[in-house]
């Protein structure tokens, strides 16, 4: 997909929710695994319960009291207690409880919602999908089958792939349609999966070592999240969406960074963010060009999503030219001065990226229309030009008839001589010819450039000494070359 270095810390895909740059870039670089929890399947038309609600419904079906956090250690431990209490009452105590789980998840119509569809569509093709789900439903599989012509690989516990080398959808805790005993439900099941047989732990250890991770559909007190956290490795990139009306301290304790969003209307803001993010990852070149054209028509943006999009655009080597093509006028200078790679145009050291060069061309065009505003921009950025910026400006003065008026041209010429280099001086030679042809209007510019280009580069060389009296060879100063090229200087003098 390719990535950009926008200099920002997060990208706003909607005006309500932003995603950290390191997660956005990990997806672009094919380094992101998305974990999907029960919260993703609550929104209609899925309508499935969270884990503690599922436990309550199963307990009620079997004639047990509801799960209470104040009374029972955890939902999975309560399911374990129910199984134990069923011993002696039914021939196979594990089966009735698990059958009730399946019945609760399949008893009412349920289909993938917009969160499932957006998560799948974040990946450009089936063999790039990396999703791990702790849910028992198969909505992600259904969404993937609709999104891609070829379905991604599907893995179901306990037969998991290598965590550091997989593509597809992984059902970490089993899924509907498989053996009932493969569903990880009770504390005993979690113990087997994470501790004694440890098929989940081995998978997570390798996964967290290699990939950045994003958690969707998990809550601040999610029992499944506590199990997953046992595999988190120090120093890895890991973020998760978390409603902004809950305490994130438990996630901070796990060194898990929360991405806040408003939870109203069945977490609609989260769904919109994922949808717009997926749409952005799939935009083609023509779609980007049209969106840039529309955005810049109204001048510098102010809404978070529009600002983020343009920041990414001007930092992208393939798309920065769209800004140059459609953004007009000096009104953009204050907005650009705060952002990379425009700031690199005024750093003496370093090379400009292709995106930076596109912005240098745009800046040279602005000079033609509003020289004073462009000069103020240089002053605000420290008064210096990168050599590639100077080359672009000097060349534009030579190639266009829309030069600044004589006084402004002289000021720019003085600034350009301070960024001297072989290519800059070659273009300044062309500019000298132009100034000479517009004599006396450009008299001051012509004299300034002539003095600069006829300066000499001195070299200290060994002298010639005859005799063998032991005296050291003298040193001599030699004119190595002129700053300007002989051809351009010759034409200027003709």
C-alpha positions in Angstrom: 0.0 0.0 0.0 2.8 2.4 0.8 3.0 4.8 3.7 3.5 8.4 4.4 5.3 10.4 7.0 2.9 13.2 7.8 4.5 14.3 11.0 1.1 14.0 12.8 0.4 11.6 15.6 -3.0 10.4 14.6 -5.3 10.4 11.6 -8.9 11.5 12.0 -11.1 9.4 9.7 -14.2 11.1 11.1 -14.5 14.3 13.1 -15.2 12.2 16.2 -12.5 9.4 16.2 -8.8 9.4 15.3 -6.5 6.4 14.8 -2.8 6.6 15.9 -0.4 7.0 13.0 1.5 3.9 14.1 -1.6 1.8 13.6 -2.5 3.4 10.3 1.0 2.8 9.1 1.1 -0.7 10.4 -1.9 -1.5 8.2 -0.3 0.1 5.2 2.9 -1.9 5.8 1.1 -5.2 6.2 2.1 -5.4 9.9 -1.3 -5.1 11.6 -3.4 -7.8 13.3 -6.9 -6.9 14.4 -8.4 -8.6 17.4 -12.2 -8.7 17.4 -14.2 -9.2 20.6 -17.9 -9.6 21.6 -18.7 -5.9 21.4 -18.3 -6.0 17.7 -21.3 -8.4 17.4 -23.7 -6.5 19.6 -24.7 -3.9 17.1 -27.7 -4.8 14.9 -28.4 -6.8 12.8 -26.0 -9.1 14.7 -27.6 -8.6 18.1 -25.5 -11.0 20.1 -24.8 -10.7 23.8 -21.6 -9.8 25.6 -19.9 -12.7 27.4 -21.4 -11.9 30.9 -24.8 -11.5 29.4 -24.4 -14.8 27.6 -23.5 -16.4 30.9 -26.6 -15.0 32.5 -28.9 -16.3 29.8 -27.3 -19.8 30.0 -27.6 -19.8 33.8 -31.3 -18.8 33.5 -32.0 -21.6 30.9 -30.5 -24.2 33.3 -32.3 -22.9 36.4 -29.3 -21.2 38.1 -29.1 -17.7 39.6 -27.7 -15.0 37.4 -24.0 -14.1 37.4 -23.1 -11.4 39.8 -19.6 -9.8 39.7 -19.8 -9.1 43.5 -20.6 -12.8 44.2 -18.8 -14.8 41.5 -15.1 -14.5 40.6 -15.6 -14.1 36.8 -18.2 -15.2 34.1 -15.9 -18.0 32.9 -15.5 -19.3 36.5 -19.3 -19.2 37.0 -19.8 -21.3 33.9 -17.3 -23.8 35.4 -19.3 -23.8 38.6 -22.5 -24.5 36.6 -20.9 -27.4 34.9 -19.7 -28.8 38.2 -23.2 -28.5 39.8 -24.7 -30.3 36.8 -22.6 -33.4 37.6 -24.9 -36.1 38.9 -28.0 -34.4 37.6 -27.3 -35.1 33.9 -25.3 -37.9 32.2 -22.9 -35.6 30.4 -22.7 -32.4 32.5 -20.6 -30.5 30.0 -23.0 -30.9 27.1 -26.1 -29.2 28.4 -24.3 -26.0 29.3 -22.6 -25.8 25.9 -25.8 -26.6 24.0 -27.4 -23.7 25.8 -24.5 -21.4 24.7 -25.0 -22.5 21.1 -28.8 -22.0 21.4 -28.4 -18.5 22.8 -26.1 -17.5 19.9 -28.2 -19.1 17.1 -31.7 -18.9 18.4 -32.6 -15.6 16.9 -31.7 -14.3 13.4 -28.2 -12.7 13.4 -26.0 -11.5 10.5 -22.9 -9.4 10.0 -23.1 -5.8 10.9 -21.3 -2.7 9.5 -18.4 -3.2 12.0 -17.7 -6.7 10.8 -17.9 -5.5 7.2 -15.6 -2.5 7.8 -13.0 -4.6 9.7 -12.7 -7.0 6.8 -12.6 -4.3 4.2 -9.6 -2.6 5.9 -7.5 -5.3 4.2 -7.1 -4.9 0.5 -7.3 -8.5 -0.5 -8.0 -11.9 1.1 -4.4 -13.0 1.4 -3.6 -9.8 3.4 -6.3 -10.4 6.0 -5.0 -10.8 9.6 -7.9 -11.0 12.0 -8.1 -12.8 15.4 -11.5 -13.1 17.0 -12.4 -14.4 20.4 -16.1 -14.5 19.3 -18.0 -17.8 18.7 -20.0 -16.4 15.8 -18.9 -16.6 12.2 -19.9 -13.2 11.0 -16.4 -12.2 10.1 -16.2 -15.2 7.8 -19.5 -14.2 6.1 -18.4 -10.6 5.7 -15.1 -11.7 4.2 -16.8 -14.1 1.7 -18.9 -11.1 0.5 -15.9 -8.7 0.3 -13.5 -10.9 -1.6 -13.8 -13.2 -4.6 -11.6 -15.7 -2.8 -12.3 -16.3 0.9 -9.4 -15.9 3.3 -7.9 -18.8 5.3 -10.0 -19.8 8.3 -8.4 -21.3 11.5 -10.3 -22.7 14.5 -9.0 -23.6 17.9 -7.3 -25.7 18.9 -5.7 -26.0 15.4 -4.0 -22.6 15.2 -1.4 -21.5 12.8 2.0 -20.0 13.7 1.4 -16.6 15.2 4.3 -15.0 13.3 3.3 -16.4 9.9 -0.3 -16.4 9.1 -3.0 -14.8 6.9 -6.7 -15.2 7.4 -9.2 -15.3 10.2 -8.4 -17.1 13.5 -11.1 -18.2 15.9 -9.0 -18.2 19.0 -11.7 -19.7 21.3 -13.4 -22.0 18.7 -16.6 -21.2 16.8 -20.1 -22.3 16.2 -20.4 -25.4 14.1 -17.3 -27.1 15.6 -17.2 -29.6 18.4 -18.8 -28.3 21.6 -15.8 -29.2 23.6 -13.6 -27.0 21.4 -15.4 -23.9 22.6 -13.3 -22.1 25.2 -16.0 -21.1 27.7 -15.2 -22.0 31.3 -12.2 -21.2 33.5 -11.0 -24.8 33.0 -11.2 -24.3 29.2 -9.2 -21.0 29.5 -6.7 -22.8 31.7 -6.1 -25.4 29.0 -5.9 -22.9 26.2 -3.6 -20.5 27.9 -1.7 -22.6 30.5 -1.6 -26.4 30.4 -2.0 -27.1 26.7 -1.2 -23.5 25.9 -2.1 -23.5 22.2 -3.4 -19.9 22.5 -0.3 -18.7 24.5 2.1 -20.1 21.9 0.2 -18.5 19.1 0.0 -15.1 20.9 3.6 -15.1 21.9 4.8 -15.3 18.3 2.1 -12.9 17.1 2.8 -10.1 19.6 6.5 -10.4 18.9 6.0 -9.6 15.2 2.9 -7.6 14.6 1.2 -4.4 15.8 -2.2 -5.1 17.2 -5.6 -3.3 17.3 -8.4 -4.4 19.6 -12.0 -3.8 18.5 -15.1 -4.8 20.6 -13.4 -5.3 24.0 -14.4 -3.4 27.2 -12.3 -2.0 30.0 -13.2 -5.0 32.3 -13.5 -7.7 29.7 -12.5 -11.1 31.1 -11.3 -12.2 27.7 -9.1 -9.1 27.6 -7.4 -10.2 30.8 -6.5 -13.5 29.3 -5.2 -12.0 26.1 -3.1 -9.5 28.1 -1.0 -12.4 29.5 0.6 -12.7 26.1 1.3 -9.0 25.5 5.0 -8.3 25.1 6.7 -5.2 26.4 7.5 -2.6 23.8 5.0 -3.8 21.1 2.5 -1.5 19.4 -1.0 -2.2 20.7 -4.1 0.0 20.8 -7.7 -0.7 21.3 -11.0 1.2 20.7 -12.6 2.0 24.0 -15.8 4.0 24.7 -14.9 7.4 26.2 -17.4 7.0 29.0 -15.5 4.3 30.9 -12.3 4.2 33.0 -9.3 3.2 30.9 -7.0 2.7 33.9 -7.2 -1.2 33.6 -6.0 -0.9 30.0 -3.2 1.4 31.0 -2.1 -1.1 33.6 -1.7 -3.6 30.7 0.2 -1.0 28.6 -2.7 -1.0 26.2 -3.4 2.3 24.6 -7.1 3.3 24.3 -8.6 5.0 21.2 -11.6 6.9 22.6 -14.9 7.2 20.8 -18.5 8.2 21.8 -20.6 5.1 22.5 -24.1 6.5 21.7 -26.4 4.9 19.2 -25.0 1.4 19.5 -21.4 2.7 19.1 -22.2 4.2 15.7 -19.1 6.5 15.9 -16.9 3.4 15.9 -18.6 1.9 12.9 -18.3 5.2 11.0 -14.6 5.4 11.8 -13.9 1.9 10.6 -16.0 2.4 7.5 -14.2 5.6 6.5 -10.8 4.1 7.3 -11.6 1.1 5.1 -12.9 3.4 2.3 -9.6 5.4 2.5 -7.4 2.3 2.3 -9.2 1.3 -0.9 -9.2 4.6 -2.7 -7.5 4.6 -6.1 -5.4 7.4 -7.5 -8.3 9.0 -9.4 -10.5 9.0 -6.3 -7.7 10.7 -4.3 -7.3 13.3 -7.0 -11.0 14.1 -7.0 -11.2 14.3 -3.2 -8.2 16.7 -3.1 -9.8 18.9 -5.8 -13.0 19.1 -3.8 -11.3 19.7 -0.5 -8.9 22.5 -1.5 -11.6 24.4 -3.4 -12.8 25.8 -0.1 -9.4 26.9 1.1 -7.5 25.5 4.1 -9.6 23.0 6.0 -10.6 23.2 9.6 -12.4 20.0 10.4 -10.3 17.2 11.9 -11.0 14.6 9.1 -10.3 17.0 6.3 -7.1 18.3 7.9 -5.9 14.7 8.5 -6.6 13.7 4.9 -4.7 16.6 3.4 -1.8 16.1 5.8 -1.5 12.6 4.6 -1.9 13.7 1.0 0.9 16.3 1.0 3.2 13.8 2.7 2.6 11.1 0.1 5.1 10.9 -2.7 2.5 9.7 -5.2 -0.3 12.1 -4.2 1.3 15.4 -3.2 1.2 16.6 -6.8 -2.6 16.8 -6.5 -2.2 19.5 -3.9 0.2 21.3 -6.3 -2.3 20.9 -9.1 -5.4 22.2 -7.4 -4.5 24.3 -4.3 -4.2 28.0 -5.4 -2.8 31.0 -3.7 -0.8 32.2 -0.7 -3.7 31.6 1.7 -2.4 28.1 2.1 1.0 29.2 3.4 0.2 29.6 7.1 -1.5 26.2 7.1 1.4 24.5 5.3 4.1 26.1 7.5 2.9 24.0 10.4 3.3 20.7 8.5 5.8 18.3 7.0 7.1 18.0 4.4 6.5 21.7 3.6 8.8 22.6 6.6 11.6 20.6 4.9 11.7 23.2 2.1 13.4 25.6 4.5 15.9 23.3 6.1 19.4 23.8 4.7 20.5 20.2 5.4 18.9 17.1 4.0 17.3 16.0 0.8 13.7 16.7 -0.2 11.4 13.8 -0.7 9.4 13.5 -3.9 6.5 15.0 -2.0 8.7 17.8 -0.8 9.8 18.5 -4.3 6.1 18.7 -5.4 5.5 21.3 -2.7 8.6 23.2 -3.8 7.1 23.5 -7.3 3.8 24.7 -5.7 5.8 27.2 -3.6 7.6 28.5 -6.7 4.2 29.0 -8.4 3.0 31.0 -5.3 6.1 33.3 -5.6 4.9 34.2 -9.1 1.5 35.3 -7.8 2.4 36.7 -4.3 6.1 37.2 -3.9 5.8 39.1 -0.6 3.6 36.5 1.1 6.2 33.8 0.0 9.1 35.9 1.4 7.2 36.2 4.7 6.8 32.5 4.8 10.6 32.0 4.3 11.2 34.5 7.1 8.9 32.7 9.5 10.6 29.4 8.8 14.1 30.8 9.6 15.1 32.7 6.5 16.8 29.8 4.7 16.1 27.5 1.7 16.9 23.9 1.1 19.1 23.7 -1.9 16.5 21.7 -3.9 13.9 24.4 -3.1 16.3 27.1 -4.3 16.9 25.1 -7.6 13.2 24.8 -8.2 12.6 28.5 -7.6 15.5 29.6 -9.8 14.4 27.3 -12.6 10.9 28.6 -12.4 12.1 32.2 -12.8 13.9 31.1 -15.9 11.1 29.1 -17.4 8.2 31.4 -17.0 7.4 34.9 -18.1 5.5 35.6 -14.8 8.5 36.8 -12.8 8.2 39.0 -9.8 8.6 42.7 -10.4 12.2 44.0 -10.4 12.6 44.8 -6.6 11.1 41.4 -5.6 13.2 39.5 -8.1 16.3 41.2 -6.6 15.4 40.1 -3.1 14.8 36.5 -4.3 18.0 36.5 -6.2 19.9 37.5 -3.0 18.2 34.7 -1.1 19.0 32.2 -3.8 22.7 33.1 -3.8 22.8 32.1 -0.1 21.8 28.5 -1.1 24.6 28.2 -3.6 25.4 24.9 -5.2 26.2 23.6 -8.7 22.6 23.2 -9.8 21.4 26.4 -8.1 24.3 28.3 -9.7 23.5 26.8 -13.1 19.9 28.1 -12.9 21.2 31.4 -11.6 23.3 31.6 -14.7 20.1 31.3 -16.8 18.5 34.0 -14.6 21.5 36.3 -15.2 21.0 36.0 -18.9 17.3 36.8 -18.5 18.2 39.8 -16.3 20.7 41.1 -18.8 18.1 40.9 -21.5 15.8 43.0 -19.4 18.4 45.7 -18.7 18.0 48.3 -17.2 14.8 47.1 -15.5 16.6 44.2 -13.9 19.9 46.0 -13.5 20.4 45.4 -9.8 19.6 41.7 -10.1 22.0 41.4 -13.1 24.8 43.0 -11.1 24.1 40.9 -8.0 24.1 37.6 -10.0 27.2 38.6 -12.0 29.2 39.3 -8.8 28.0 36.0 -7.3 28.7 33.9 -10.4 32.1 35.5 -11.1 33.4 34.8 -7.6 36.3 32.4 -7.7 36.8 29.1 -6.0 40.4 29.1 -4.7 42.5 26.0 -4.2 45.9 25.6 -2.3 48.3 23.5 -4.4 52.0 22.5 -4.1 54.5 24.8 -5.9 57.4 23.8 -8.1 60.9 23.8 -6.5 64.2 23.2 -8.2 67.2 22.0 -6.4 68.1 19.5 -3.7 68.8 21.9 -0.9 66.2 20.2 1.3 63.9 23.1 1.2 60.2 22.3 1.3 58.1 22.9 -1.8 56.2 26.2 -1.6 52.4 26.3 -1.7 50.5 28.3 -4.2 47.0 29.7 -4.4 45.3 28.7 -7.6 42.0 29.8 -9.1 40.2 26.5 -9.4 37.0 27.7 -11.1 34.4 30.4 -11.2 31.2 29.8 -9.3 29.1 30.3 -12.5 29.3 28.3 -15.7 31.5 29.7 -18.5 28.6 29.3 -21.1 26.1 31.2 -19.1 28.6 34.0 -18.2 29.6 34.2 -21.8 26.0 34.7 -23.0 25.4 37.3 -20.3 28.4 39.3 -21.5 27.5 39.0 -25.2 
